[in-house]
Amino acid sequence: MTKNLLDPPKILVLGFAILILIGAYLLTLPISTENGGLSFLDALFTSTSATCVTGLVVVDTGSTFTTFGELVILTLIQVGGLGFMSFATFFFFLLGKKISLKGRLLLQESLNNLSMAGVVRLVKRLLIFTAIIEGVGALILSIRFSFDMPTGKAIYYGVFHSVSNFNNAGFDLMGEFRSLTPYASDPFVTLTVAFLITFGGIGFIVMNELYEYRNAHRLSVHTKIVLTTSVTLTIAGAILIFLFEYGNAKTLQPLSFMGKMLSSLFQSVSPRTAGSNTLNIPDLTQPTLLLIIFLMFVGASPGSTGGGIKTTTLATLVGTVWSQIKGKGDVVLFRHRIVSETIFKALSVTFIGVFMVSIISILLTITESGTDFLMILFEATSAFATVGLSMGLTPELSPVGRMLIIFTMFAGRVGPLTLAFAIAMRRKPDPFRRPKGKIMIG
């Protein structure tokens, strides 16, 4: 039993839990808030949302927290987004110590890497990529914000929003729960944040392969699937949002044509899974809200800062269905056969995700009686996929409702399968195989 407690999935779950509790304690300190105090439940919710890089908030970040409190949130976002094991490895690098075999196993699990080989080198590049991308994003945003606020504040805002969006967290300092709506038609803010979200969401394994492409001149089937699925969802989502909202007087209609295009693109990128928004979410039409729920549920890609069932899972499921329709025995993507283990895992992740969102939604209809079901489904999906987009329900949640969302964010961040493995006994191979049983499907 003791040995089981030291399995990588269990250590990751425990590590995130400890980080959340430390963050919650710091946010309850009088120095963290403007009014001198925050209830433990609200602090726990905020800490969970930041560590799980979700972005759902029960209090307005920009007006509630002091600079100290905001820096605590920013630290939780950075550590939670990259993974505490990546930061632990960083400190080992600084101290000149080698990473143990157990540490490498933890890094492999943390990054959702297929192999332990080269995982330490991957972490080094991960940290470098993060510093460069967040630095460039912070520079561009700081310059743009400097036209609207003092230089010092603009730099601070630039760094905060760059880190927040690269880690797909979606926390903002604009105040009044506005997110980035004041910059809906601004190409500098909109495109910069969209690129930060995209880079943070494609996964560090993909970024590393793109970096090595200049030498290798080839991409793995994983990277091809991630890039193809991500681009397809982004473009298709942007076109549909543009069509659904074009005549909506509360969203796209008042904007210029360029503003309409930028806002449509941003709202297609953001559900994957950042949580920033340039359009007021409650004002969106129902078709757009349902589309966003789908995009949130799919989420980002494996080994990234985002949540959801992941783009590769969707691609595997679509490939499986297409193979069945074509009457083929194998699932083939980019001229590679997808093994049955991957298909089973994709089905398991999707089923657990649907099951979790459904159960949480049902429970929220009880705790938040009288609330529109679409709003409840939207909030539950946003929490599970660690997105952070909200129709306005989160700040109004009851204490029990807040606890349900806290659990959902935590489960969504550590991963449905990781959580399941962490609370289950060690999987053992079956000593023998049962006879085949045929059942009718469809």
C-alpha positions as CSV (number, residue, x, y, z in Angstrom):
1,M,0.0,0.0,0.0
2,T,2.8,2.4,0.9
3,K,4.4,1.7,-2.5
4,N,1.2,2.5,-4.2
5,L,1.1,5.9,-2.6
6,L,4.3,6.8,-4.3
7,D,3.1,6.1,-7.8
8,P,3.6,9.1,-10.2
9,P,-0.1,9.8,-10.7
10,K,-0.7,9.9,-6.9
11,I,2.3,12.1,-6.3
12,L,1.0,14.6,-9.0
13,V,-2.5,14.7,-7.5
14,L,-1.0,15.2,-4.0
15,G,1.4,17.9,-5.3
16,F,-1.4,19.9,-6.9
17,A,-3.5,19.6,-3.8
18,I,-0.7,20.8,-1.5
19,L,0.0,23.7,-3.9
20,I,-3.7,24.7,-3.9
21,L,-3.9,24.7,-0.1
22,I,-0.7,26.8,0.2
23,G,-2.2,29.3,-2.3
24,A,-5.5,29.4,-0.4
25,Y,-3.8,30.1,2.9
26,L,-1.8,33.0,1.3
27,L,-4.9,34.5,-0.3
28,T,-6.7,34.5,3.1
29,L,-4.0,36.8,4.6
30,P,-5.0,40.5,5.0
31,I,-2.1,41.6,2.8
32,S,-3.6,39.7,-0.2
33,T,-6.9,41.7,-0.5
34,E,-7.9,45.3,-0.6
35,N,-10.5,44.9,2.1
36,G,-8.2,43.0,4.4
37,G,-9.6,39.5,4.2
38,L,-11.1,36.8,2.0
39,S,-13.2,33.8,3.2
40,F,-11.3,30.5,3.1
41,L,-13.9,29.1,0.6
42,D,-13.4,32.0,-1.8
43,A,-9.6,31.8,-1.3
44,L,-9.7,28.0,-2.0
45,F,-11.8,28.6,-5.1
46,T,-9.4,31.2,-6.4
47,S,-6.3,29.2,-5.6
48,T,-7.8,26.1,-7.3
49,S,-8.8,28.1,-10.3
50,A,-5.3,29.6,-10.6
51,T,-3.4,26.4,-9.9
52,C,-5.6,24.4,-12.3
53,V,-5.2,27.3,-14.8
54,T,-8.9,27.6,-15.2
55,G,-9.8,31.3,-14.7
56,L,-13.3,30.9,-13.1
57,V,-13.6,33.5,-10.3
58,V,-16.0,34.2,-7.5
59,V,-14.5,37.7,-6.9
60,D,-13.2,40.2,-9.4
61,T,-9.4,39.7,-9.5
62,G,-8.5,43.3,-10.5
63,S,-10.5,45.1,-7.8
64,T,-10.3,42.5,-4.9
65,F,-6.7,41.6,-4.6
66,T,-3.6,43.7,-3.8
67,T,-0.4,43.5,-5.8
68,F,0.8,40.8,-3.3
69,G,-2.4,38.8,-3.9
70,E,-2.2,39.2,-7.6
71,L,1.4,37.9,-7.6
72,V,0.4,34.9,-5.5
73,I,-2.3,34.2,-8.2
74,L,0.3,34.7,-11.0
75,T,2.8,32.3,-9.3
76,L,0.1,29.7,-8.9
77,I,-0.8,30.1,-12.6
78,Q,2.8,29.7,-13.7
79,V,3.6,26.7,-11.5
80,G,0.2,25.1,-12.1
81,G,0.5,25.6,-15.9
82,L,3.9,24.2,-16.3
83,G,3.6,21.6,-13.6
84,F,5.3,21.7,-10.2
85,M,7.7,18.9,-11.3
86,S,9.0,21.2,-14.1
87,F,9.8,23.9,-11.5
88,A,11.3,21.3,-9.1
89,T,13.5,20.2,-12.0
90,F,14.5,23.9,-12.7
91,F,15.8,24.2,-9.1
92,F,17.7,21.0,-9.5
93,F,19.3,22.5,-12.6
94,L,20.3,25.6,-10.6
95,L,21.8,23.5,-7.8
96,G,23.7,21.4,-10.4
97,K,22.0,18.1,-9.2
98,K,21.0,15.2,-11.4
99,I,17.4,14.1,-11.8
100,S,16.7,10.7,-10.3
101,L,14.9,7.9,-12.1
102,K,11.8,8.5,-10.0
103,G,12.0,12.2,-10.9
104,R,12.2,11.3,-14.6
105,L,9.1,9.1,-14.2
106,L,7.2,12.0,-12.5
107,L,8.3,14.3,-15.3
108,Q,7.1,11.8,-17.9
109,E,3.7,11.6,-16.2
110,S,3.5,15.3,-15.6
111,L,4.2,16.2,-19.3
112,N,2.1,13.2,-20.6
113,N,5.1,12.2,-22.6
114,L,5.1,8.8,-24.4
115,S,8.7,8.0,-23.3
116,M,11.0,8.7,-20.4
117,A,13.9,9.1,-22.9
118,G,15.0,12.8,-23.3
119,V,12.4,14.0,-20.8
120,V,15.0,16.1,-18.9
121,R,16.1,17.8,-22.1
122,L,12.5,18.4,-23.0
123,V,11.9,20.2,-19.6
124,K,15.0,22.4,-20.3
125,R,13.5,23.5,-23.6
126,L,10.1,23.8,-22.0
127,L,11.4,26.4,-19.6
128,I,13.3,28.2,-22.4
129,F,10.3,28.2,-24.7
130,T,8.1,29.5,-21.9
131,A,10.5,32.4,-21.0
132,I,10.8,33.5,-24.7
133,I,7.1,33.3,-25.6
134,E,5.9,34.9,-22.4
135,G,8.6,37.6,-22.7
136,V,7.7,38.5,-26.2
137,G,4.0,38.5,-25.3
138,A,4.6,40.7,-22.3
139,L,6.7,43.1,-24.4
140,I,4.0,43.6,-27.0
141,L,1.1,43.9,-24.5
142,S,3.2,46.3,-22.3
143,I,3.8,48.6,-25.3
144,R,0.1,48.5,-26.2
145,F,-1.2,49.0,-22.6
146,S,1.3,52.0,-22.2
147,F,-1.1,54.0,-24.5
148,D,-3.9,53.5,-21.9
149,M,-2.1,53.6,-18.6
150,P,1.2,54.7,-16.8
151,T,4.3,52.8,-18.1
152,G,4.9,50.9,-14.8
153,K,1.3,49.7,-14.7
154,A,1.4,48.8,-18.4
155,I,4.5,46.6,-17.9
156,Y,2.9,44.9,-14.9
157,Y,-0.4,44.3,-16.9
158,G,1.6,43.1,-19.9
159,V,3.5,40.5,-17.8
160,F,0.4,39.3,-15.9
161,H,-1.8,38.9,-19.0
162,S,1.0,37.2,-21.0
163,V,1.7,34.6,-18.3
164,S,-2.0,34.2,-17.6
165,N,-2.9,33.5,-21.2
166,F,0.1,31.5,-22.2
167,N,-0.7,29.1,-19.4
168,N,-4.4,29.2,-20.6
169,A,-5.6,30.6,-17.2
170,G,-7.6,33.5,-18.4
171,F,-7.2,35.6,-15.2
172,D,-7.3,39.4,-15.9
173,L,-6.8,42.7,-14.1
174,M,-9.2,44.8,-16.1
175,G,-11.8,44.9,-13.3
176,E,-15.6,44.5,-13.2
177,F,-15.3,40.9,-14.7
178,R,-14.7,42.6,-18.2
179,S,-11.8,40.4,-19.3
180,L,-10.5,41.8,-22.6
181,T,-13.8,43.1,-23.9
182,P,-12.4,46.7,-24.1
183,Y,-9.9,45.5,-26.7
184,A,-12.3,43.5,-28.9
185,S,-11.3,45.3,-32.1
186,D,-7.7,45.8,-31.1
187,P,-5.4,43.6,-33.3
188,F,-2.3,44.0,-31.1
189,V,-4.1,42.7,-27.9
190,T,-6.4,40.3,-29.7
191,L,-3.8,38.6,-31.9
192,T,-1.0,38.6,-29.3
193,V,-3.2,36.9,-26.7
194,A,-4.6,34.5,-29.3
195,F,-1.1,33.4,-30.2
196,L,-0.2,33.1,-26.5
197,I,-3.2,30.8,-25.9
198,T,-2.4,28.8,-29.1
199,F,1.3,28.2,-28.2
200,G,0.3,27.3,-24.6
201,G,-2.3,24.9,-25.9
202,I,-0.5,22.9,-28.6
203,G,1.7,21.2,-26.0
204,F,5.5,21.4,-25.3
205,I,6.2,18.1,-27.2
206,V,4.8,19.7,-30.3
207,M,6.7,22.9,-29.8
208,N,9.9,20.9,-29.3
209,E,9.3,19.0,-32.6
210,L,8.6,22.2,-34.5
211,Y,11.9,23.6,-33.1
212,E,13.8,20.5,-34.2
213,Y,12.1,20.4,-37.6
214,R,14.9,22.5,-39.1
215,N,17.2,19.6,-38.5
216,A,14.9,16.5,-38.7
217,H,12.6,17.8,-41.5
218,R,9.9,15.5,-40.3
219,L,7.0,15.6,-37.8
220,S,5.6,12.7,-35.8
221,V,2.0,11.6,-36.4
222,H,1.2,13.1,-32.9
223,T,2.3,16.5,-34.0
224,K,0.5,16.3,-37.3
225,I,-2.7,15.3,-35.6
226,V,-2.4,18.1,-33.0
227,L,-1.7,20.8,-35.6
228,T,-4.3,19.7,-38.1
229,T,-7.1,19.3,-35.5
230,S,-6.2,22.6,-33.8
231,V,-6.2,24.6,-37.0
232,T,-9.4,22.9,-38.2
233,L,-11.3,23.6,-34.9
234,T,-10.0,27.2,-34.8
235,I,-10.9,28.1,-38.4
236,A,-14.3,26.3,-38.3
237,G,-15.1,27.8,-34.9
238,A,-14.3,31.3,-36.1
239,I,-16.4,31.0,-39.2
240,L,-19.4,29.7,-37.3
241,I,-19.2,32.3,-34.6
242,F,-18.9,35.0,-37.3
243,L,-22.1,33.7,-38.9
244,F,-24.0,33.1,-35.6
245,E,-23.2,36.5,-34.2
246,Y,-23.1,38.7,-37.3
247,G,-26.5,40.2,-36.6
248,N,-26.4,40.1,-32.8
249,A,-26.7,43.8,-31.7
250,K,-25.1,42.9,-28.3
251,T,-21.9,41.3,-29.8
252,L,-20.6,41.6,-33.3
253,Q,-23.1,43.9,-35.1
254,P,-21.7,47.2,-33.6
255,L,-18.1,46.3,-34.5
256,S,-16.3,47.1,-37.7
257,F,-15.7,44.2,-40.2
258,M,-12.2,43.8,-38.9
259,G,-13.5,43.9,-35.4
260,K,-16.0,41.2,-36.3
261,M,-13.2,39.0,-37.7
262,L,-10.9,39.5,-34.8
263,S,-13.6,38.8,-32.2
264,S,-14.8,35.7,-34.0
265,L,-11.2,34.4,-34.2
266,F,-10.5,35.2,-30.6
267,Q,-13.7,33.5,-29.3
268,S,-12.8,30.4,-31.3
269,V,-9.3,30.3,-29.8
270,S,-10.2,31.1,-26.2
271,P,-12.3,28.1,-25.4
272,R,-9.2,25.9,-26.1
273,T,-8.8,26.5,-23.1
274,A,-7.9,30.0,-21.9
275,G,-11.0,31.7,-20.5
276,S,-10.3,35.3,-21.8
277,N,-13.0,36.8,-23.8
278,T,-13.5,39.9,-26.0
279,L,-17.2,39.4,-26.4
280,N,-19.6,39.4,-23.4
281,I,-20.4,35.7,-23.0
282,P,-24.0,36.0,-21.6
283,D,-24.9,38.1,-24.7
284,L,-23.9,35.3,-27.2
285,T,-26.6,33.5,-29.1
286,Q,-27.5,29.9,-28.1
287,P,-25.9,28.3,-31.2
288,T,-22.6,30.1,-30.3
289,L,-22.8,29.0,-26.7
290,L,-23.4,25.4,-27.7
291,L,-20.4,25.6,-30.1
292,I,-18.2,27.1,-27.3
293,I,-19.3,24.2,-25.0
294,F,-18.1,21.7,-27.6
295,L,-14.8,23.6,-28.1
296,M,-14.3,23.8,-24.4
297,F,-14.9,20.1,-23.9
298,V,-12.4,19.2,-26.6
299,G,-9.9,21.7,-25.1
300,A,-6.2,21.9,-25.9
301,S,-3.6,19.2,-26.7
302,P,-1.7,16.7,-24.6
303,G,1.3,17.9,-22.6
304,S,0.1,21.5,-22.7
305,T,-1.2,24.0,-20.2
306,G,-4.8,23.5,-21.3
307,G,-7.5,21.0,-20.3
308,G,-10.4,19.2,-22.0
309,I,-10.4,15.7,-23.5
310,K,-7.7,17.0,-25.9
311,T,-7.5,17.4,-29.7
312,T,-5.8,14.0,-30.2
313,T,-8.7,12.3,-28.4
314,L,-11.2,13.9,-30.8
315,A,-9.1,13.0,-33.8
316,T,-8.9,9.4,-32.6
317,L,-12.7,9.2,-32.1
318,V,-13.4,10.7,-35.5
319,G,-10.9,8.4,-37.1
320,T,-12.5,5.4,-35.4
321,V,-16.0,6.4,-36.5
322,W,-14.8,7.0,-40.1
323,S,-13.1,3.6,-40.2
324,Q,-16.3,1.9,-39.1
325,I,-18.3,3.8,-41.7
326,K,-15.8,2.8,-44.4
327,G,-15.9,-0.8,-43.2
328,K,-12.1,-0.8,-42.4
329,G,-10.6,-2.9,-39.6
330,D,-7.9,-0.4,-38.7
331,V,-8.0,3.2,-37.7
332,V,-5.5,5.1,-39.9
333,L,-4.4,8.7,-39.4
334,F,-1.7,10.2,-41.6
335,R,-0.8,6.8,-42.9
336,H,-0.2,5.4,-39.4
337,R,-2.4,2.7,-37.8
338,I,-3.7,3.8,-34.4
339,V,-3.3,1.0,-31.9
340,S,-6.3,-0.3,-30.0
341,E,-4.9,0.8,-26.6
342,T,-5.0,4.4,-27.8
343,I,-8.6,4.0,-29.1
344,F,-9.6,2.6,-25.7
345,K,-7.9,5.4,-23.8
346,A,-9.7,8.0,-26.0
347,L,-13.0,6.4,-25.4
348,S,-12.3,6.2,-21.6
349,V,-11.2,9.8,-21.4
350,T,-14.3,11.0,-23.4
351,F,-16.7,8.8,-21.3
352,I,-15.2,10.0,-18.0
353,G,-15.5,13.6,-19.2
354,V,-19.1,13.3,-20.3
355,F,-19.9,11.5,-17.1
356,M,-18.3,14.1,-14.9
357,V,-19.8,17.1,-16.7
358,S,-23.2,15.4,-16.6
359,I,-23.1,14.5,-12.9
360,I,-21.8,18.0,-11.9
361,S,-24.5,19.6,-14.1
362,I,-27.2,17.5,-12.4
363,L,-25.9,18.4,-8.9
364,L,-25.7,22.1,-9.8
365,T,-29.4,22.0,-10.9
366,I,-30.1,21.0,-7.3
367,T,-27.8,23.4,-5.5
368,E,-28.5,26.3,-7.9
369,S,-32.3,25.6,-8.4
370,G,-34.0,28.0,-10.8
371,T,-30.9,28.6,-12.9
372,D,-31.1,28.1,-16.6
373,F,-29.7,24.7,-17.5
374,L,-27.6,26.0,-20.4
375,M,-25.8,28.3,-18.0
376,I,-25.2,25.4,-15.6
377,L,-23.9,23.1,-18.4
378,F,-21.7,25.9,-19.7
379,E,-20.2,26.5,-16.2
380,A,-19.7,22.7,-15.6
381,T,-17.9,22.2,-18.9
382,S,-15.8,25.3,-18.4
383,A,-14.7,24.0,-15.0
384,F,-14.0,20.4,-16.2
385,A,-12.0,21.6,-19.3
386,T,-10.2,24.3,-17.1
387,V,-11.3,27.0,-19.5
388,G,-12.6,29.8,-17.3
389,L,-15.3,31.2,-19.6
390,S,-18.4,32.0,-17.6
391,M,-22.0,33.1,-18.3
392,G,-22.0,34.8,-15.0
393,L,-23.1,31.9,-12.7
394,T,-19.8,31.4,-10.9
395,P,-19.9,34.5,-8.6
396,E,-23.5,33.6,-7.7
397,L,-22.8,30.0,-6.8
398,S,-23.9,28.7,-3.4
399,P,-21.2,27.3,-1.0
400,V,-22.0,23.7,-2.1
401,G,-22.0,24.8,-5.8
402,R,-18.6,26.4,-5.3
403,M,-17.2,23.1,-3.8
404,L,-18.6,21.2,-6.7
405,I,-16.8,23.5,-9.2
406,I,-13.6,23.3,-7.1
407,F,-13.6,19.5,-7.4
408,T,-14.4,19.7,-11.1
409,M,-11.5,22.1,-11.8
410,F,-9.1,19.9,-9.9
411,A,-10.2,16.7,-11.6
412,G,-10.0,18.4,-15.0
413,R,-6.5,19.7,-14.4
414,V,-4.9,16.5,-13.1
415,G,-6.7,14.6,-15.8
416,P,-9.6,12.1,-15.6
417,L,-7.4,9.1,-16.1
418,T,-4.7,10.3,-13.8
419,L,-7.2,10.9,-11.1
420,A,-8.8,7.5,-11.7
421,F,-5.5,5.8,-11.5
422,A,-4.5,7.7,-8.4
423,I,-7.5,6.6,-6.4
424,A,-7.5,3.0,-7.7
425,M,-5.4,0.0,-7.0
426,R,-2.5,-0.8,-9.2
427,R,-3.6,-2.3,-12.5
428,K,-2.7,-6.0,-12.9
429,P,-2.7,-8.0,-16.1
430,D,-5.4,-10.6,-16.3
431,P,-4.1,-14.1,-15.6
432,F,-6.2,-15.5,-18.5
433,R,-8.5,-14.2,-21.2
434,R,-12.3,-14.9,-21.2
435,P,-14.1,-16.3,-24.2
436,K,-15.3,-13.9,-26.8
437,G,-18.9,-12.6,-26.4
438,K,-20.8,-11.1,-29.3
439,I,-23.4,-8.3,-28.7
440,M,-25.5,-6.2,-31.0
441,I,-24.6,-2.5,-31.4
442,G,-26.8,0.2,-32.9
